[in-house]
Amino acid sequence: MDDKPRVDRRTLLKLLGMGAASPAILPHVAQAESGLRPQVRHGEGLAEEVPSLCDMCFWRCGILAKVRGGRVVRVEGNPDHPRSRGRLCARGIEGWRQLEDPDRLRTPLLRVGKRGEGRWKPISWDRALDLWASKTKEAIEKQGPGAIGLFSHGLSSHFINDFVQHLGSPNRSVPSFGQCRGPRDVGFQLTFGEGPGSPARHDMSNSRMIVLFGSHIGENIQTGQVAELTDALSRGARLVVVDPRMSVAAGKAQRWLPIRPGTDTALLLAWIHLLIAEDCFDHDYVERYTIGLDELRCEMAPYTPKWAAQVTQLPLEAIVTEAREMAKRRPAVMIHCGRFSTWYGNDTQRSRAMAILTALLGAWGRPGGYFLKSKIKLGPGPCPAPHGPMAESVATGRHRFTHFGVAAQELIDASIGKQAPVRQWILWAVNPIQSLPGSKRTREALGSLDFVTMVDILPTEGAMWADLILPEASYLERYDDILAVGDHPRPFVAIRQPVVSPRGEARGPYWIVQQLAHRLGHKDCFTHPNVEAFLDARLAPVGIGCEGLARKGIHLLEEQLPYLLGGRPHSFKTPSRKIELSSATLQRGGYDSIPRFEPVAQPREGWFRLITGRSPYHAFARTQNNPRLMAKDQENMLWVNDEVARAKGLRQGARVFLQNEDGVRTGPIKLLLTPAIRPDAVYTVHGFGGQSRALKKAFGKGVSDNILSSRYAVDPPTGATGFRVNFVQLVRRDGSEISGSSKACQKAREAFSDPPKAEGSLGPRASDRPPRETPGGTTPVEEPARESPGRPSTSPPHPRPSPDRQAMPPRQGAPDGDGDTFRVKMEDGC
Amino acid sequence: MSRQAMIIDMDRCVGCGACAVACDAEWELPEGVRRAWVEPLWPVPAKGQVVFTHFLGQCNHCSDAPCVPACPTGATFRDAKGRVRVDDKACIRCGYCVSACPYGARMLRPEGGRLEKCDFCAPLVDAGLIPACVRTCPSGARVFGDLDDRDGQVARHFRTHRVERLETSAVAVQPNVYYSGRKDVLERIRLSHPPRPAGLHPPLPGRLLRDLLKPAFMAMLALGALGVAATFLRQLLRGEGDDASGHGGAEAGPEVGEVHRHDAVILWLHWFNALAWLFQASTGFALLGRTAYSVTPPFFNDAMLSVFGSGATMLRAHIVVGLIWAVVLVMYGVFGFKRYLVPFLAGLRLRPDDLRWIRTRSGNIFRRSEQPLPPQDKYNAGQKLCGMAVSLGTFVVASTGLVLYFLPGSGAIVQWAIPLHFAAAAGVVLAILIHVTVVTLLPAERPALWSMFTGKISSRYAREHNARWWNGLKDK
């Protein structure tokens, strides 16, 4: 196979006995071949069909929008899109209704009342942009470019990010890092030299075993991912789901492991222990590609399955069996890295444990595991490099591995008070009240800033606090930066283009940022007169123009064979050029080079851990004003263990209130009593409980888990904020507890012990290095988690700046890290 | 004939609801109306194991679909590809089929809108596309195709999976939607969404029509036919002259010419009415032809259908003629209120003599006796009864017809209008049959028949048969 490197991927998979990864059903579409806007059937007549990209989640499925008389009448999937293959989820099908949302922002608005009061007057774009530019100039003159803080999200924010960086402000934060996938990416990057990608490079359809940690694929829906999972299952893949709650995926699993919340790392370490102890990891792969096995051997010795069984409250037999199942099926084992990974503040190390397990199974770069990234070269971004040095970052230095800009809470902390270094915020498609934890402090910051500019489509909770609101064109009305996907065996570029003209005075992101840049005198930025010309230049290296791409929506590049085939040598982008089972980079940063189990606070009697998940009908908190999606799923329910409920005298469908340890109370919320959740946790869907009165459909429907997340735990390496550290009580309207306890309740809260001190290391090549001291005081913490930015016991709060700073991820790049980025790729440089 | 079928693979389905949303979007259904739906079956303690799955509902396109016979107009039908479909133009929005679906898969749009149900996206599939739900399903859980195509996807799935239908011994309707998946999952679906045995039947008014009115009408029709046959036989045996002379010749008086009995308006109205009834009865009964309420023989229904081409055209003709007829009758009632309507209704008043007349007359017919008859008004008692039945029936038929046409989708009102419409029509049809039989087969009544063409009747006949009226005329 080595002498024929250009084997077609399908053939290869067949040779490997994997079977072709063909979709079960390939839908066919009636689509004319020529013309920018083909005519297609719709209802009784015809409609124009325009390809573009969905924006309801990060998957960015290809869409075909049917347009008649300037209005969207239907959105279908684009079968040419390699990730979605013509499929769309409920949100993708109905997302276009946002266009006609009567609550939409239609003109620029200037605040007239007090900040947070929600009173504005419409102003012209000219006045709005002049005001924005003058305020920005003022802040830069007074305090330098660092006074501008930016929170941003999504493909449309590439332009503003590039420009704020050009201005010289490093004080940029993306919730998609610190409140979502940051720790996951960093953990993998430290191990393999590159993150898992976004969407991750899961080769799941070829997996023979899939292990999900809290991932509830199906409820949390991305079309291609669901297809891959079900394809794998239909081919007989073994599915193991680790989740305190029985998710839909768990319902399909061969094994549901209802793990004690916060102890996932214990399970992962026990599995690593087993693979080493039973000597069933992939020797050849580990020898060829990794370093640090000996150290790992030592460190893993104490994490026996027996100990893990007690900590995780999972059956010992299950832990052992599943490790052996993995070994049997390697390398086609998918240790799914998930996406939302900011849970308990120990998340980077959990991600590291997943990565190490993946490496031991030889699954990185192998069919059925993670495939490798392909490169796509695009033309330059809209702004040249900053002219002067970057302003000082407000990052505290506590978090050495913040991939992108600064951690959200650092930016918030640096914005509170009149002497704060950050004086202005730009909120680009970010709703900080709903998406950042500790909304009290966020409000404090919003209250004390000099100027807040918000660019969004709907008047969200965050918009209430803005001084200036700019209406952005929705995803069906604008061009965004090119989407270049290298995280797929079939790399492709895709375009988001307007399928209808913007409603009201909404404008696209290129124009908005261009206007600001030119008003600030940065004529070297956004030099192309319009976004089409810019995109033409961006696409030049790919060999297709903006118009050509707009006609098809998708342009496929050459199919890749993104695997480490036949043990071919590979240089990983880590300092050692190998997969780092033990990370010297982490150690130099003052963190553990090999993950250790750190217990997190467990709830006391009467308290429950609040865990949250997704509804297939909603995208975060963004779709609750969509009438059709809201009609399908109107409110969230609270899953409570039925035995617990019996002890408390609660009935199915009754409503209770929730109160956290800070006295935040919300409700009422409808109960779902079920044996399918652990007795020490309650579960609900995120995104409900809208607080903005301007969103008439979303307001007050269901309960917001976000306001109950008044505390958070900071993940030391990344500064990401773990959301699952708040505990809640079930209370009545007046706040009195609904009491009642049961055996199940007490058993779930049983104390567990430290891992036994290791006698030695695992396996034959034991080094004589004594195992590191395990964290002390692992008895369940009787008091609820405190808001603590770091964990002094495990990491020094202020690690000294290390000389090999460049070994760390650069603090530049695109907000999402997916697609191509303007100058520095997020995952380069290590 | 092909047999289109769908398999829902619950091993693959994640319950994301994209299929139902795509269906809503494809057919532009208003909020609250659905053709397909997804309900979570939460992992709550039920019988058997705790499972977390979903129920995917839609029309099951049963081979033995109870909705088809429940439809009173034949709008619901199974097409050549085995799909159960609704011809919107033949649908009167009565909702009988909604009650008659064991799966709750049919729904009327609010405010008289059309009936919505899954038709396997027939317009798309017939254009070479695939159903919207199948196309969008992220997990590939819906398998669609021709059950009879041995190499098709459906057949392949059948060979490799265990499939079940959502059927019970009580509801054995042979659905063409299949479910495959784990046993406990299918068990949960079956327990939570069993097909409703009640769904095998139309609602109460429909059952009344099917189980009471229809058999009653058939029985009376049979009785009537027997009566006609008997009369006919008697006529054959006795010969015409016998009756004519025997009946009227007892007191033969001098011929005094003819008297005026009906004016042109009445003549025209009579025959217009007769034709309208003939047309409405035949189209009406033919519409019921392929349903559970059918009272006419298949050859008749088929002939009618081939004349009109489709049920929808027949329904349209029935409605148009019905409306014209109703307008004419209203004009008659309004413009001829004093001149025609009041005298006509007054003329229908029954007197004590009339009852005796009926007794004697029927005695004469059946017992072959020749009792003298009591004197009669312009219309004899038999004609009066017939007139009454026809008038009342006309009123009920016209008003229920108007309700059906103008208040579609109004629930109970429409549902009850149907058996009333039928009952009234059936009553009138029976009355007309007797009326026609009597005037054609009984020679004694024949002059009355001729008078409906000429407007005149012989004085002698009038004197003998309508003594009271004759005397009244003489007095004038």
Interface residues (C-beta under 8 A of the other chain):
Chain A: P23 A24 I25 P27 H28 V29 A30 R41 G43 V73 R74 V75 E76 G77 G86 R87 L88 C89 A90 G92 I93 E94 I217 G218 E219 I221 Q222 T223 G224 V226 A227 L229 T230 D231 L233 S234 M246 S247 V248 A249 A250 G251 K252 P616 Y617 P627 R628 L629 A631 K632 D633 D642 Q652 L672 L673 T674 P675 A676
Chain B: D9 D11 R12 V14 G15 C16 G17 A18 A20 V21 A22 D24 A25 E26 E28 E31 G32 W42 P43 V44 P45 V50 V51 F52 T53 A127 G128 L129 I130 V134 R135 T136 C137 P138 S139 G140 A141 R142 V143 Q153 V185
